[in-house]
Structures are given as structure tokens and as C-alpha cells.
Amino acid sequence: MTTELNRQLPVPEISNKRARKLSKRRAKKPVEEGSAGHVLQLDIEGLLEHPPLSNIPFERFQEIEVDIVYLSSSGDGIGLVLEGRYAVVVPFSLPGDRVKAKLHFLAETYALADFLEVLTPSKDRDDNLIGCKYFGKCGGCQYQMLPYEKQLQQKKKVIEKAFRYFSKLDPSKLPQVESTVGSPLQYNYRTKITPHFDVPKGGTNGPLTIGFQEKGRRRVLDIEECPIATKKINESYPKIIGEVQDRASTYKRGATILMRDSMNDDGEHSVITDHKAIVTESFGDFKFVFPAGAFFQNNNSILPDFTGYVRKQLLNPFGHENYQKPKYFVDAYCGSGLFSVACSEGFDSVIGVEISADSVHYAKENAQRNNVSNTNFIVGEAEKIFSSIETPSAETAMVVDPPRKGCDQVFLNQLLEYGPSRVVYISCNVHTQARDVGYILHHELGKNFKIDEIRGFDLFPQSHHVESILTLTKLN
């Protein structure tokens, strides 16, 4: 049995259509394409080398011992039993571990299990690295027992596998995925957390259970601190939770509590809980303001490297003959202007497009705050973005940073029609990114696009999440 973390097991060629059928057949209900549950199912399909069993061989809540042979893209270990014909998914485990686990969900080809204990540790496991007393129960982190360099290696592998699963591209069209860029902070980096609670039917007379979702369960784990959150959030956590507990009897249903670290102009930090209050995020020489409830990247320790890399990719010639540096930069899904502002240098003009008028308001303010004068922000759906753009496509570079579901085909078709000279696609879900890039390159209008580089950035250390940045160039 191999104990290598990055063991290369066979990855099947699975069409999106077949993957959707697989999801429907082997889960309680269909899962969203590209979601962690969907990708886990595809990982299991790639591991099993024999036809499924005629009967499920275990009982619910049965305890078993299993050798872990694979680390899934969702951060769960997978073991094979019954001569490789059945998979057991065990969170908080690593290839090379032998663990005791309790089965809580049984499907045709796999079981989901609770992690109970390590019987024999993997050579990659170091439990001395664990920085949270809730690790092993809380569903927020998967990798605290894994040395950080190996976390980065695993995230690179997740990106590689995503393009094999979802892009349907010939491997010859895919460059080697570059090493994942690590976060300067691996703990105390997260500037926003959202603990939540449920209220029993009929209300409650006692204290609320407030925290995060327990791994593998639809119930909340009561927590008193979160070591991946900033120190200021952890300092403020008891007081904020105490105020909520004082009002416990007034709640008729569950709620989510916002805690966002904000820094004022004097460098003093505070924790904002009002979604409409204005917060300030700072990194490098940049400062951004926006409503506390709005989206903004939650790890500002890595943002100088992250935004600097995006700007470099927008302008990098990559050795292409007759490549002309773009004069114009279009930022789709621009939000409050992170990339429009941080990557504006070197362009004649920058156009940011965002569906939210409120976000556009703050994007304009952020450009002014950072003395950026070459930007223009437009309120409009990204799916209609190209009707507002008059810059020559051959002289225009574009950033695409969609939500987890990826881009709609309407948007992708318009992008293909417009044909910018450079596209930097940023994604918090590399699986939908791979799908979208495959769509572009398979399209008749996308045949002149070439992938120059793919690289991950670790915005969420200790978790399975990875941010992926892919650069496309349209060749003449």
C-alpha cells in the first residue's frame, strides 16, 4: 500500500452528463455540479476498480477499521475495503493512516463515516500542528494535521484533477499547473467569520448553541474561538456571543452572526457585526471600504501577492510573437473594485462592471481613495457586459471572477464574440472554472485561445479550498 500524499490513481473520463446521472444515483438527492459532494463522488468513481456489490455490506453506525489510500479534493480521506469494491470516506484522515471510523451514511458504492481515532498514523500526519480544540468535529478545516507544504501540494493536485474531470480538454492543451502560492499567515488570517445558531421549535429558555456546522451533520457545534480568524475577532468573540445569549429568548428562529475585522485610518482594529456598517480592509499600499455584509476576499495577508500576480498576468507577453501589450482592462464581476483598483497601473483605462449599484458606488470611492484616476465603473449584468464596452478587443485584457457556480453560457458566448486579447479567469471553484475554460477552447470562436498558465493561491489555509487563476491569450 502506498502512503504518498499525492498518489496518482486513475482518473476516469467522465462526461458532465454522466456525472450528473452518477450524482442522482448515489446520493440522497442530486448535488450541484462542481460542488464538493459532486467531486467526491467522481473521486470515488475513479478509485473503484470493480463492479459495485449487489448488496450494501455494512450497517449504519457500524464501527470499522480502514486503511486510507487517497485524499479527495474535498479534503476527506478515502479507504477501500472488500477487495477494492467499496469505498469508505473518513474526514480528518490522510493516505497511510489506519483509522477507526463509524459509518453514518450508506450508498451503493461508498459509505460516509465519522472519524473516531487514528490506529496507525501516516508518515504525513503531525497532530502537533493542530491549532484548534474543535478540529476533528468542526466542518471548517480539514488539514490542520498536515504540514503546510503538503497542503499546498495537495491543492495543486486538486487543480490538476479538476481539469481532467471537467474541462474535457486534450492534455496537450493544458500547461503544467504551477506550484500553489502559500499564505503568509496560516492561522489568524480570516477577517470575516459567520457563526450561526438554530432555535428549537417553540423557542428556548436556555442558552443557544452558537458556532459552525459539525462535520457530516446538520447541527451546530458550539465554539468559543476560531483560530483561523484574526486575533481581534477572537478577542471580541466572547462579548459578541454573550450579547446574543442575553437575547436568546427573543429569537423565534435561527440566525447568522457577522463578525468582520475592520481597520480604521489610525491602524486600530474593531469587529463589525452590522451588515450595513462600513468596514475598511487594508493590504500593501491599498485601502478598500465596503459594507460589512458585502463580498471581499477574507485573507488580506495574501492579497499583495494575489493581486500583484493578476496584474502581471494581464500584461505578461508569455513569449508570444507579435504580442501587443493591452491598453485597456475590463473587470467583470468587479464588486467593490479590488482588481480594478489594484491592477490598474499600466492601462490607459479600466472598466469595471457589476450588477450591484451599491458595489459600484464603493468601487468608485475605492478608486478615489487609492488615487486611481483611469477607472470607470458601470452598473449592469455581467452577462450583458459587452454591450457597454467600446474598447478594441485586440487591445483589451479582461479579468473574470465569477461566483462558485462559474460563468453562464450566455456570458461565455459574449466573451467569445468579443474576443479579448487576454483573459485572466479567477475562481474560488476550480471545477466550474475548468468546465468554463473547456467550453471556451472547444468553441469554434475559441480555437485561437491558448492557456498560458494555471496557478493556485491558498486563501484558506487548513481547509481544502483553493483559489485558481488561469490565463488565456488569443493568438492571431
Secondary structure, DSSP 8 states (H G I E B T S, - for coil): ----TT---------HHHHHHHHHHHSSS---TTSHHHHHHHHHHHH--S---SS--S-TT-EEEEEEEEE-TTS-EEEEETTTTEEEEETT--TT-EEEEEEEEE-SSEEEEEEEEEEE--TT--GGG---TTTTTBSS-S-TTS-HHHHHHHHHHHHHHHHHHHT---GGGS---EEEE--S-SSS-BSEE--EE---TT--SS---EEEEBTTSSSEEE-S--TTB-HHHHHHHHHHHHHHHHTGGG-SS-EE--EEEEE-TTS-EEEE--TTSEEEEEETTEEEEEETTS---S-TTSHHHHHHHHHHHHH--TT-TT----SEEEEET-TTTHHHHHT-TT-SEEEEEES-HHHHHHHHHHHHHTT--SEEEEES-GGGGGGG--S-GGGEEEEE---TT---HHHHHHHHHH--SEEEEEES-HHHHHHHHHHHHHSGGGTTEEEEEEEEE-SSTTSS--EEEEEEEE--
